[in-house]
Amino acid sequence: MEAARLSQASGMRGAAWVLGGLLALRLSLAATLELMPQEAYYFFYAEHPALSYFDHPPVLAWSLWLMSQLFGKSVFTLRATSFLLTALTLWSFVLLARRFLPEPARARGVLLLSVTGMVTVLGLISTPDVPLLLFWSLSLIQLSRAILDGNRSAWLLAGLCMGLAFDSKYTGVLLQGGMLLFLLLSAPHRRWLRTPWPWAALLLAQLASVPVYAWNAAHGFASLLFQSSERAQGVGHSIRPGFFLGLLATQAALLTPPLLGALILCALRGLRGARALLQSPQTLFLACFFLPGFLLFTGLSLMMLVKPNWLLPTYLTGLLWLSPTAGPRLLRWTVGSAVVLHVLAAIQLWAYPVPIRSDDTWIGWEQLAAEVDRRWAEEPDLFVFSADDYKTTAQLSFHLDRTIYGRNVLGRRGLQYDYVGWDLDALRGRSALYVDSQPRHVGRIDAPAAAPPGGLLDHFAAAEELEPIHLTHRGRVVRAFRVWRAEDYQGPSGRPATPPGPDVATH
């Protein structure tokens, strides 16, 4: 007995050292990590308060707006927001672990989650997943109190939390489906469906989601259509193994390979032993909030690109389900893998040995803003725009704190930039500085482009290529941008067509 207590105490000390070391590493990463393009875009949301937004619901934007009132516009504001909300998520997970796990498994579950790259990413980078996981975990706490304990007031709190989860990200709707699935499958708890309480929870969830519904109703349901039917158009008619393997790779990086493998085996065992699963209400509860989302997105990855963060909330109950059977070997391999992955991530962050051939990078944005600002000062009457999805526009807007226009200048859909009230027609006749990202290009640009980028001359009378902008990291060029001076803007609809001459027959 004494030996067991000593072994447990030694294990707790080792876990404390690991968690302390990872916390120190995370804080150092937070201090050195430049702003990600997505974060700059979401801060743009916060600077334009609204009931909801084109790409996502509003909770992250509201959180960033509140934090900016306290700390101002800075990278620290975004880091503090993600760190605080993720800390609250971990606290909520501890409460869930106390409810669903016995003492030894409880510590394992908390440790398994705490060491993952998933927590590191959530604690460093402000995305809609950060508030989603907080309200997801709070919803689970209240749903377990309502359903398993019979606490009627918890139904109302659960409805509010489920609504706020949906207000954080649309995948929050899976919580409402998980609740109904459990009530249908669990014979002892099916009686709740004959009472008003679960329906009151669903009604309150819809009431909490009114900001999203109201914004969509006022804007032709643009956001809901974008995230549903337009996403569905990306589903192919054939198996795409590359998408599936890519999803596995990203999930292994977020969870560690041993932990991802253990979760997959846990899910398969649960499906094979479905009859036994129905006999354990607590285990069934965890499975109903893990398996549907996990299987849905994994299955979709066989036919379309599934983003890595879509699966994150399902892992909260997945880890609780796994923890009672997670032995010391899995714990050691998970912690060891997590340490290795974090060290590799730190090397990539600080030394940048592997260039990222896309705009989804933290490297160089402040340099870019400084150089654009210098050139803009030479011709202050120009307006500045970029035409990638949103990334360059968002970063320049954040760092320069001036209006930077998006690709809707060229008549393309501008995502949230279409909904902030810009009068692009008022720019007609003006000249512009067009900052054109070259994400596939690593190294210097030594030759001019063969022609202006597609669409530029459809909206401007002329375009002249200027000296490119090269971004460096530790003395080497790692990114490049072409820059164009475009003259006489013709408006988002483009240059008027030349009318036919008198000798051209028209009908």
Contacts in CASP RR format, 6 or more apart in sequence:
PFRMAT RR
TARGET T0000
AUTHOR 0000-0000-0000
METHOD contacts of the structure
MODEL  1
MEAARLSQASGMRGAAWVLGGLLALRLSLAATLELMPQEAYYFFYAEHPA
LSYFDHPPVLAWSLWLMSQLFGKSVFTLRATSFLLTALTLWSFVLLARRF
LPEPARARGVLLLSVTGMVTVLGLISTPDVPLLLFWSLSLIQLSRAILDG
NRSAWLLAGLCMGLAFDSKYTGVLLQGGMLLFLLLSAPHRRWLRTPWPWA
ALLLAQLASVPVYAWNAAHGFASLLFQSSERAQGVGHSIRPGFFLGLLAT
QAALLTPPLLGALILCALRGLRGARALLQSPQTLFLACFFLPGFLLFTGL
SLMMLVKPNWLLPTYLTGLLWLSPTAGPRLLRWTVGSAVVLHVLAAIQLW
AYPVPIRSDDTWIGWEQLAAEVDRRWAEEPDLFVFSADDYKTTAQLSFHL
DRTIYGRNVLGRRGLQYDYVGWDLDALRGRSALYVDSQPRHVGRIDAPAA
APPGGLLDHFAAAEELEPIHLTHRGRVVRAFRVWRAEDYQGPSGRPATPP
GPDVATH
12 107 0 8 1.000
15 107 0 8 1.000
15 111 0 8 1.000
18 111 0 8 1.000
18 115 0 8 1.000
18 335 0 8 1.000
18 339 0 8 1.000
19 111 0 8 1.000
19 114 0 8 1.000
19 115 0 8 1.000
22 114 0 8 1.000
22 115 0 8 1.000
22 120 0 8 1.000
22 338 0 8 1.000
22 339 0 8 1.000
22 342 0 8 1.000
25 342 0 8 1.000
25 346 0 8 1.000
26 120 0 8 1.000
26 123 0 8 1.000
26 124 0 8 1.000
28 346 0 8 1.000
29 120 0 8 1.000
29 124 0 8 1.000
29 345 0 8 1.000
29 346 0 8 1.000
29 349 0 8 1.000
30 79 0 8 1.000
30 83 0 8 1.000
30 123 0 8 1.000
30 124 0 8 1.000
32 349 0 8 1.000
32 350 0 8 1.000
33 79 0 8 1.000
33 124 0 8 1.000
33 125 0 8 1.000
33 349 0 8 1.000
33 362 0 8 1.000
34 75 0 8 1.000
34 362 0 8 1.000
34 363 0 8 1.000
34 364 0 8 1.000
34 365 0 8 1.000
34 366 0 8 1.000
35 75 0 8 1.000
35 78 0 8 1.000
35 362 0 8 1.000
35 365 0 8 1.000
35 395 0 8 1.000
35 398 0 8 1.000
35 399 0 8 1.000
36 125 0 8 1.000
36 360 0 8 1.000
36 361 0 8 1.000
36 362 0 8 1.000
37 359 0 8 1.000
37 360 0 8 1.000
37 361 0 8 1.000
37 365 0 8 1.000
37 390 0 8 1.000
37 391 0 8 1.000
37 392 0 8 1.000
37 394 0 8 1.000
37 395 0 8 1.000
38 125 0 8 1.000
38 127 0 8 1.000
38 360 0 8 1.000
38 391 0 8 1.000
39 78 0 8 1.000
39 125 0 8 1.000
39 126 0 8 1.000
39 127 0 8 1.000
40 365 0 8 1.000
40 391 0 8 1.000
40 394 0 8 1.000
40 395 0 8 1.000
40 397 0 8 1.000
40 398 0 8 1.000
40 399 0 8 1.000
41 55 0 8 1.000
41 390 0 8 1.000
41 391 0 8 1.000
41 394 0 8 1.000
41 416 0 8 1.000
42 56 0 8 1.000
42 60 0 8 1.000
42 61 0 8 1.000
42 64 0 8 1.000
42 126 0 8 1.000
42 127 0 8 1.000
42 128 0 8 1.000
43 64 0 8 1.000
43 68 0 8 1.000
43 73 0 8 1.000
43 77 0 8 1.000
43 78 0 8 1.000
43 126 0 8 1.000
43 394 0 8 1.000
43 398 0 8 1.000
44 394 0 8 1.000
44 397 0 8 1.000
44 398 0 8 1.000
44 416 0 8 1.000
45 53 0 8 1.000
45 56 0 8 1.000
45 58 0 8 1.000
45 60 0 8 1.000
45 61 0 8 1.000
45 64 0 8 1.000
45 416 0 8 1.000
46 61 0 8 1.000
46 62 0 8 1.000
46 64 0 8 1.000
46 65 0 8 1.000
46 68 0 8 1.000
47 65 0 8 1.000
47 73 0 8 1.000
48 416 0 8 1.000
48 420 0 8 1.000
49 61 0 8 1.000
49 62 0 8 1.000
49 65 0 8 1.000
50 58 0 8 1.000
50 61 0 8 1.000
50 215 0 8 1.000
50 419 0 8 1.000
51 58 0 8 1.000
51 211 0 8 1.000
51 212 0 8 1.000
51 214 0 8 1.000
51 215 0 8 1.000
52 58 0 8 1.000
52 167 0 8 1.000
52 211 0 8 1.000
52 212 0 8 1.000
52 214 0 8 1.000
52 215 0 8 1.000
52 216 0 8 1.000
52 223 0 8 1.000
53 61 0 8 1.000
53 215 0 8 1.000
53 223 0 8 1.000
53 416 0 8 1.000
53 419 0 8 1.000
54 219 0 8 1.000
54 222 0 8 1.000
54 223 0 8 1.000
54 226 0 8 1.000
54 415 0 8 1.000
54 416 0 8 1.000
54 418 0 8 1.000
54 419 0 8 1.000
55 223 0 8 1.000
55 226 0 8 1.000
55 415 0 8 1.000
55 416 0 8 1.000
56 128 0 8 1.000
56 169 0 8 1.000
56 170 0 8 1.000
56 223 0 8 1.000
57 128 0 8 1.000
57 166 0 8 1.000
57 167 0 8 1.000
57 168 0 8 1.000
57 169 0 8 1.000
57 170 0 8 1.000
57 211 0 8 1.000
57 212 0 8 1.000
57 223 0 8 1.000
58 167 0 8 1.000
58 211 0 8 1.000
58 212 0 8 1.000
58 215 0 8 1.000
59 128 0 8 1.000
59 131 0 8 1.000
59 135 0 8 1.000
59 164 0 8 1.000
59 167 0 8 1.000
59 168 0 8 1.000
60 81 0 8 1.000
60 126 0 8 1.000
60 127 0 8 1.000
60 128 0 8 1.000
60 130 0 8 1.000
60 131 0 8 1.000
60 168 0 8 1.000
63 81 0 8 1.000
63 85 0 8 1.000
63 131 0 8 1.000
64 77 0 8 1.000
64 78 0 8 1.000
64 81 0 8 1.000
64 126 0 8 1.000
67 77 0 8 1.000
67 78 0 8 1.000
67 80 0 8 1.000
67 81 0 8 1.000
68 77 0 8 1.000
70 77 0 8 1.000
71 77 0 8 1.000
71 80 0 8 1.000
73 398 0 8 1.000
73 401 0 8 1.000
78 125 0 8 1.000
78 126 0 8 1.000
79 124 0 8 1.000
79 126 0 8 1.000
81 126 0 8 1.000
81 130 0 8 1.000
82 122 0 8 1.000
82 123 0 8 1.000
82 124 0 8 1.000
82 125 0 8 1.000
82 126 0 8 1.000
82 127 0 8 1.000
82 130 0 8 1.000
83 123 0 8 1.000
83 124 0 8 1.000
85 122 0 8 1.000
85 123 0 8 1.000
85 130 0 8 1.000
85 131 0 8 1.000
85 134 0 8 1.000
86 119 0 8 1.000
86 122 0 8 1.000
86 123 0 8 1.000
86 130 0 8 1.000
86 133 0 8 1.000
86 134 0 8 1.000
88 134 0 8 1.000
89 122 0 8 1.000
89 130 0 8 1.000
89 133 0 8 1.000
89 134 0 8 1.000
89 137 0 8 1.000
90 110 0 8 1.000
90 113 0 8 1.000
90 114 0 8 1.000
90 119 0 8 1.000
92 134 0 8 1.000
92 137 0 8 1.000
92 138 0 8 1.000
92 141 0 8 1.000
93 110 0 8 1.000
93 113 0 8 1.000
93 137 0 8 1.000
93 316 0 8 1.000
94 110 0 8 1.000
95 141 0 8 1.000
96 137 0 8 1.000
96 140 0 8 1.000
96 141 0 8 1.000
96 144 0 8 1.000
96 316 0 8 1.000
96 320 0 8 1.000
97 106 0 8 1.000
97 109 0 8 1.000
97 110 0 8 1.000
97 320 0 8 1.000
97 323 0 8 1.000
98 106 0 8 1.000
99 141 0 8 1.000
99 144 0 8 1.000
100 144 0 8 1.000
100 282 0 8 1.000
100 285 0 8 1.000
100 286 0 8 1.000
100 320 0 8 1.000
101 109 0 8 1.000
101 320 0 8 1.000
101 323 0 8 1.000
101 324 0 8 1.000
102 324 0 8 1.000
105 323 0 8 1.000
105 324 0 8 1.000
105 326 0 8 1.000
106 323 0 8 1.000
108 323 0 8 1.000
108 326 0 8 1.000
108 327 0 8 1.000
108 331 0 8 1.000
109 319 0 8 1.000
109 320 0 8 1.000
109 322 0 8 1.000
109 323 0 8 1.000
109 326 0 8 1.000
111 331 0 8 1.000
111 335 0 8 1.000
112 259 0 8 1.000
112 319 0 8 1.000
112 322 0 8 1.000
112 323 0 8 1.000
112 326 0 8 1.000
112 331 0 8 1.000
112 334 0 8 1.000
113 119 0 8 1.000
113 315 0 8 1.000
113 316 0 8 1.000
113 319 0 8 1.000
115 256 0 8 1.000
115 334 0 8 1.000
115 335 0 8 1.000
115 338 0 8 1.000
115 339 0 8 1.000
116 254 0 8 1.000
116 255 0 8 1.000
116 256 0 8 1.000
116 259 0 8 1.000
116 338 0 8 1.000
117 253 0 8 1.000
117 254 0 8 1.000
117 255 0 8 1.000
117 256 0 8 1.000
117 338 0 8 1.000
117 341 0 8 1.000
117 342 0 8 1.000
117 345 0 8 1.000
118 254 0 8 1.000
118 255 0 8 1.000
118 312 0 8 1.000
118 315 0 8 1.000
120 342 0 8 1.000
120 345 0 8 1.000
121 254 0 8 1.000
122 129 0 8 1.000
122 130 0 8 1.000
122 133 0 8 1.000
122 312 0 8 1.000
123 130 0 8 1.000
127 309 0 8 1.000
128 168 0 8 1.000
128 169 0 8 1.000
129 169 0 8 1.000
129 309 0 8 1.000
129 312 0 8 1.000
129 313 0 8 1.000
131 164 0 8 1.000
131 168 0 8 1.000
131 169 0 8 1.000
132 165 0 8 1.000
132 168 0 8 1.000
132 169 0 8 1.000
132 171 0 8 1.000
132 172 0 8 1.000
132 312 0 8 1.000
132 313 0 8 1.000
133 312 0 8 1.000
133 313 0 8 1.000
133 316 0 8 1.000
134 168 0 8 1.000
135 161 0 8 1.000
135 162 0 8 1.000
135 163 0 8 1.000
135 164 0 8 1.000
135 165 0 8 1.000
135 168 0 8 1.000
135 172 0 8 1.000
136 165 0 8 1.000
136 172 0 8 1.000
136 175 0 8 1.000
136 313 0 8 1.000
136 316 0 8 1.000
137 316 0 8 1.000
138 161 0 8 1.000
139 158 0 8 1.000
139 159 0 8 1.000
139 161 0 8 1.000
139 162 0 8 1.000
139 165 0 8 1.000
139 175 0 8 1.000
140 175 0 8 1.000
140 289 0 8 1.000
140 316 0 8 1.000
140 317 0 8 1.000
142 154 0 8 1.000
142 155 0 8 1.000
142 157 0 8 1.000
142 158 0 8 1.000
142 159 0 8 1.000
142 161 0 8 1.000
143 154 0 8 1.000
143 158 0 8 1.000
143 175 0 8 1.000
143 179 0 8 1.000
143 285 0 8 1.000
144 285 0 8 1.000
145 151 0 8 1.000
145 154 0 8 1.000
145 157 0 8 1.000
145 158 0 8 1.000
146 152 0 8 1.000
146 154 0 8 1.000
146 155 0 8 1.000
146 157 0 8 1.000
146 158 0 8 1.000
146 197 0 8 1.000
146 201 0 8 1.000
147 179 0 8 1.000
147 182 0 8 1.000
147 183 0 8 1.000
147 189 0 8 1.000
147 192 0 8 1.000
147 285 0 8 1.000
148 189 0 8 1.000
148 281 0 8 1.000
148 282 0 8 1.000
148 285 0 8 1.000
152 197 0 8 1.000
155 197 0 8 1.000
155 198 0 8 1.000
155 200 0 8 1.000
155 201 0 8 1.000
156 200 0 8 1.000
156 201 0 8 1.000
156 204 0 8 1.000
158 179 0 8 1.000
158 201 0 8 1.000
159 201 0 8 1.000
159 202 0 8 1.000
159 204 0 8 1.000
159 205 0 8 1.000
159 208 0 8 1.000
160 204 0 8 1.000
160 205 0 8 1.000
160 208 0 8 1.000
162 172 0 8 1.000
162 175 0 8 1.000
162 176 0 8 1.000
162 179 0 8 1.000
162 201 0 8 1.000
162 202 0 8 1.000
162 205 0 8 1.000
162 208 0 8 1.000
163 172 0 8 1.000
163 204 0 8 1.000
163 205 0 8 1.000
163 206 0 8 1.000
163 208 0 8 1.000
163 209 0 8 1.000
164 208 0 8 1.000
165 172 0 8 1.000
165 175 0 8 1.000
166 172 0 8 1.000
166 173 0 8 1.000
166 175 0 8 1.000
166 176 0 8 1.000
166 205 0 8 1.000
166 208 0 8 1.000
166 209 0 8 1.000
166 212 0 8 1.000
167 208 0 8 1.000
167 209 0 8 1.000
167 211 0 8 1.000
167 212 0 8 1.000
170 224 0 8 1.000
170 227 0 8 1.000
171 310 0 8 1.000
171 313 0 8 1.000
172 313 0 8 1.000
174 289 0 8 1.000
174 292 0 8 1.000
174 293 0 8 1.000
174 313 0 8 1.000
174 314 0 8 1.000
175 289 0 8 1.000
176 202 0 8 1.000
176 205 0 8 1.000
177 292 0 8 1.000
178 288 0 8 1.000
178 289 0 8 1.000
178 292 0 8 1.000
179 198 0 8 1.000
179 201 0 8 1.000
179 202 0 8 1.000
179 288 0 8 1.000
180 198 0 8 1.000
181 288 0 8 1.000
181 292 0 8 1.000
182 189 0 8 1.000
182 284 0 8 1.000
182 285 0 8 1.000
182 288 0 8 1.000
182 289 0 8 1.000
183 189 0 8 1.000
183 190 0 8 1.000
183 192 0 8 1.000
183 193 0 8 1.000
183 198 0 8 1.000
184 190 0 8 1.000
184 193 0 8 1.000
185 278 0 8 1.000
185 284 0 8 1.000
185 288 0 8 1.000
186 278 0 8 1.000
186 281 0 8 1.000
186 284 0 8 1.000
186 285 0 8 1.000
187 278 0 8 1.000
188 281 0 8 1.000
189 281 0 8 1.000
192 198 0 8 1.000
206 213 0 8 1.000
212 223 0 8 1.000
215 223 0 8 1.000
216 222 0 8 1.000
216 223 0 8 1.000
216 224 0 8 1.000
219 419 0 8 1.000
222 419 0 8 1.000
231 304 0 8 1.000
234 304 0 8 1.000
234 305 0 8 1.000
235 300 0 8 1.000
235 303 0 8 1.000
235 304 0 8 1.000
236 303 0 8 1.000
236 304 0 8 1.000
237 303 0 8 1.000
238 303 0 8 1.000
239 302 0 8 1.000
239 303 0 8 1.000
240 302 0 8 1.000
240 303 0 8 1.000
240 304 0 8 1.000
241 302 0 8 1.000
243 301 0 8 1.000
243 302 0 8 1.000
243 303 0 8 1.000
243 304 0 8 1.000
243 305 0 8 1.000
243 306 0 8 1.000
244 298 0 8 1.000
244 299 0 8 1.000
244 301 0 8 1.000
244 302 0 8 1.000
246 301 0 8 1.000
247 297 0 8 1.000
247 298 0 8 1.000
247 301 0 8 1.000
247 306 0 8 1.000
247 308 0 8 1.000
248 260 0 8 1.000
250 308 0 8 1.000
251 260 0 8 1.000
251 308 0 8 1.000
251 311 0 8 1.000
252 260 0 8 1.000
253 341 0 8 1.000
254 308 0 8 1.000
254 312 0 8 1.000
255 263 0 8 1.000
255 315 0 8 1.000
256 333 0 8 1.000
256 334 0 8 1.000
256 336 0 8 1.000
256 337 0 8 1.000
256 338 0 8 1.000
256 341 0 8 1.000
257 337 0 8 1.000
258 330 0 8 1.000
258 333 0 8 1.000
258 334 0 8 1.000
258 337 0 8 1.000
259 319 0 8 1.000
259 330 0 8 1.000
259 334 0 8 1.000
259 337 0 8 1.000
262 322 0 8 1.000
262 326 0 8 1.000
262 330 0 8 1.000
263 294 0 8 1.000
263 315 0 8 1.000
263 318 0 8 1.000
263 319 0 8 1.000
263 322 0 8 1.000
266 318 0 8 1.000
266 321 0 8 1.000
266 322 0 8 1.000
266 325 0 8 1.000
267 290 0 8 1.000
267 291 0 8 1.000
267 294 0 8 1.000
267 295 0 8 1.000
270 277 0 8 1.000
270 287 0 8 1.000
270 291 0 8 1.000
271 291 0 8 1.000
277 283 0 8 1.000
277 284 0 8 1.000
277 287 0 8 1.000
278 284 0 8 1.000
283 321 0 8 1.000
285 317 0 8 1.000
286 317 0 8 1.000
286 318 0 8 1.000
286 320 0 8 1.000
286 321 0 8 1.000
287 317 0 8 1.000
287 321 0 8 1.000
289 314 0 8 1.000
289 316 0 8 1.000
289 317 0 8 1.000
290 314 0 8 1.000
290 315 0 8 1.000
290 317 0 8 1.000
290 318 0 8 1.000
290 321 0 8 1.000
291 314 0 8 1.000
293 311 0 8 1.000
293 314 0 8 1.000
294 311 0 8 1.000
294 314 0 8 1.000
294 318 0 8 1.000
297 306 0 8 1.000
297 310 0 8 1.000
297 311 0 8 1.000
297 314 0 8 1.000
298 306 0 8 1.000
298 311 0 8 1.000
300 306 0 8 1.000
347 353 0 8 1.000
348 354 0 8 1.000
349 362 0 8 1.000
351 474 0 8 1.000
352 363 0 8 1.000
352 473 0 8 1.000
352 474 0 8 1.000
352 478 0 8 1.000
355 442 0 8 1.000
355 478 0 8 1.000
355 479 0 8 1.000
356 363 0 8 1.000
357 439 0 8 1.000
357 440 0 8 1.000
357 442 0 8 1.000
358 439 0 8 1.000
359 388 0 8 1.000
359 389 0 8 1.000
359 391 0 8 1.000
359 392 0 8 1.000
359 437 0 8 1.000
359 439 0 8 1.000
360 391 0 8 1.000
361 479 0 8 1.000
363 471 0 8 1.000
363 473 0 8 1.000
363 478 0 8 1.000
363 479 0 8 1.000
364 471 0 8 1.000
364 473 0 8 1.000
364 478 0 8 1.000
364 479 0 8 1.000
365 395 0 8 1.000
365 399 0 8 1.000
366 399 0 8 1.000
367 471 0 8 1.000
367 472 0 8 1.000
368 392 0 8 1.000
368 395 0 8 1.000
368 396 0 8 1.000
368 435 0 8 1.000
368 469 0 8 1.000
368 471 0 8 1.000
368 479 0 8 1.000
368 481 0 8 1.000
369 395 0 8 1.000
369 396 0 8 1.000
369 399 0 8 1.000
369 400 0 8 1.000
370 399 0 8 1.000
371 469 0 8 1.000
372 384 0 8 1.000
372 396 0 8 1.000
372 400 0 8 1.000
372 433 0 8 1.000
372 435 0 8 1.000
372 469 0 8 1.000
373 400 0 8 1.000
375 433 0 8 1.000
375 466 0 8 1.000
375 483 0 8 1.000
376 382 0 8 1.000
376 384 0 8 1.000
376 433 0 8 1.000
379 431 0 8 1.000
379 433 0 8 1.000
381 430 0 8 1.000
381 431 0 8 1.000
382 430 0 8 1.000
382 431 0 8 1.000
382 432 0 8 1.000
382 433 0 8 1.000
382 485 0 8 1.000
383 403 0 8 1.000
383 405 0 8 1.000
383 427 0 8 1.000
383 430 0 8 1.000
383 432 0 8 1.000
383 433 0 8 1.000
383 489 0 8 1.000
384 396 0 8 1.000
384 402 0 8 1.000
384 404 0 8 1.000
384 405 0 8 1.000
384 432 0 8 1.000
384 433 0 8 1.000
384 434 0 8 1.000
384 435 0 8 1.000
385 393 0 8 1.000
385 404 0 8 1.000
385 405 0 8 1.000
385 406 0 8 1.000
385 407 0 8 1.000
385 409 0 8 1.000
385 432 0 8 1.000
385 433 0 8 1.000
385 434 0 8 1.000
385 435 0 8 1.000
386 392 0 8 1.000
386 393 0 8 1.000
386 396 0 8 1.000
386 404 0 8 1.000
386 405 0 8 1.000
386 406 0 8 1.000
386 407 0 8 1.000
386 434 0 8 1.000
386 435 0 8 1.000
386 436 0 8 1.000
386 437 0 8 1.000
387 406 0 8 1.000
387 407 0 8 1.000
387 409 0 8 1.000
387 410 0 8 1.000
387 412 0 8 1.000
387 434 0 8 1.000
387 436 0 8 1.000
387 453 0 8 1.000
388 407 0 8 1.000
388 437 0 8 1.000
388 439 0 8 1.000
389 407 0 8 1.000
389 415 0 8 1.000
390 406 0 8 1.000
390 414 0 8 1.000
390 415 0 8 1.000
390 416 0 8 1.000
390 417 0 8 1.000
391 437 0 8 1.000
392 435 0 8 1.000
392 437 0 8 1.000
392 481 0 8 1.000
393 404 0 8 1.000
393 405 0 8 1.000
393 406 0 8 1.000
393 407 0 8 1.000
393 417 0 8 1.000
396 404 0 8 1.000
396 435 0 8 1.000
397 403 0 8 1.000
397 404 0 8 1.000
403 422 0 8 1.000
405 417 0 8 1.000
405 422 0 8 1.000
405 424 0 8 1.000
405 427 0 8 1.000
406 414 0 8 1.000
406 417 0 8 1.000
407 413 0 8 1.000
407 414 0 8 1.000
407 417 0 8 1.000
408 414 0 8 1.000
408 417 0 8 1.000
408 418 0 8 1.000
408 422 0 8 1.000
408 424 0 8 1.000
408 492 0 8 1.000
409 424 0 8 1.000
409 427 0 8 1.000
409 432 0 8 1.000
409 459 0 8 1.000
409 489 0 8 1.000
409 491 0 8 1.000
409 492 0 8 1.000
410 455 0 8 1.000
410 456 0 8 1.000
410 458 0 8 1.000
410 459 0 8 1.000
410 492 0 8 1.000
411 459 0 8 1.000
411 492 0 8 1.000
411 493 0 8 1.000
411 494 0 8 1.000
424 491 0 8 1.000
424 492 0 8 1.000
425 491 0 8 1.000
425 492 0 8 1.000
427 489 0 8 1.000
427 491 0 8 1.000
428 489 0 8 1.000
428 490 0 8 1.000
428 491 0 8 1.000
429 488 0 8 1.000
429 489 0 8 1.000
429 490 0 8 1.000
430 488 0 8 1.000
430 489 0 8 1.000
431 460 0 8 1.000
431 485 0 8 1.000
431 486 0 8 1.000
431 487 0 8 1.000
431 488 0 8 1.000
431 489 0 8 1.000
432 460 0 8 1.000
432 485 0 8 1.000
432 486 0 8 1.000
432 489 0 8 1.000
433 483 0 8 1.000
433 484 0 8 1.000
433 485 0 8 1.000
433 486 0 8 1.000
434 453 0 8 1.000
434 456 0 8 1.000
434 463 0 8 1.000
434 483 0 8 1.000
434 484 0 8 1.000
434 485 0 8 1.000
434 486 0 8 1.000
435 469 0 8 1.000
435 481 0 8 1.000
435 483 0 8 1.000
436 453 0 8 1.000
436 481 0 8 1.000
436 482 0 8 1.000
436 483 0 8 1.000
436 484 0 8 1.000
437 481 0 8 1.000
438 445 0 8 1.000
438 468 0 8 1.000
438 479 0 8 1.000
438 480 0 8 1.000
438 481 0 8 1.000
438 482 0 8 1.000
439 479 0 8 1.000
441 479 0 8 1.000
441 480 0 8 1.000
442 477 0 8 1.000
442 478 0 8 1.000
442 479 0 8 1.000
442 480 0 8 1.000
443 470 0 8 1.000
443 476 0 8 1.000
443 477 0 8 1.000
443 478 0 8 1.000
443 479 0 8 1.000
443 480 0 8 1.000
444 468 0 8 1.000
444 470 0 8 1.000
444 477 0 8 1.000
444 480 0 8 1.000
445 468 0 8 1.000
445 470 0 8 1.000
445 480 0 8 1.000
445 482 0 8 1.000
448 465 0 8 1.000
449 465 0 8 1.000
449 482 0 8 1.000
452 463 0 8 1.000
452 465 0 8 1.000
452 484 0 8 1.000
452 486 0 8 1.000
453 482 0 8 1.000
453 484 0 8 1.000
456 463 0 8 1.000
456 484 0 8 1.000
456 486 0 8 1.000
457 463 0 8 1.000
458 490 0 8 1.000
458 494 0 8 1.000
458 495 0 8 1.000
459 486 0 8 1.000
459 489 0 8 1.000
459 490 0 8 1.000
459 491 0 8 1.000
459 492 0 8 1.000
459 494 0 8 1.000
459 495 0 8 1.000
460 486 0 8 1.000
460 487 0 8 1.000
460 488 0 8 1.000
460 489 0 8 1.000
460 490 0 8 1.000
461 487 0 8 1.000
461 488 0 8 1.000
461 490 0 8 1.000
461 495 0 8 1.000
462 486 0 8 1.000
462 487 0 8 1.000
462 488 0 8 1.000
463 484 0 8 1.000
463 485 0 8 1.000
463 486 0 8 1.000
463 487 0 8 1.000
464 484 0 8 1.000
464 485 0 8 1.000
464 487 0 8 1.000
465 482 0 8 1.000
465 483 0 8 1.000
465 484 0 8 1.000
466 483 0 8 1.000
466 484 0 8 1.000
466 485 0 8 1.000
467 483 0 8 1.000
468 480 0 8 1.000
468 481 0 8 1.000
468 482 0 8 1.000
468 483 0 8 1.000
469 480 0 8 1.000
469 481 0 8 1.000
469 483 0 8 1.000
470 477 0 8 1.000
470 479 0 8 1.000
470 480 0 8 1.000
471 477 0 8 1.000
471 478 0 8 1.000
471 479 0 8 1.000
471 480 0 8 1.000
471 481 0 8 1.000
472 478 0 8 1.000
490 496 0 8 1.000
500 506 0 8 1.000
END
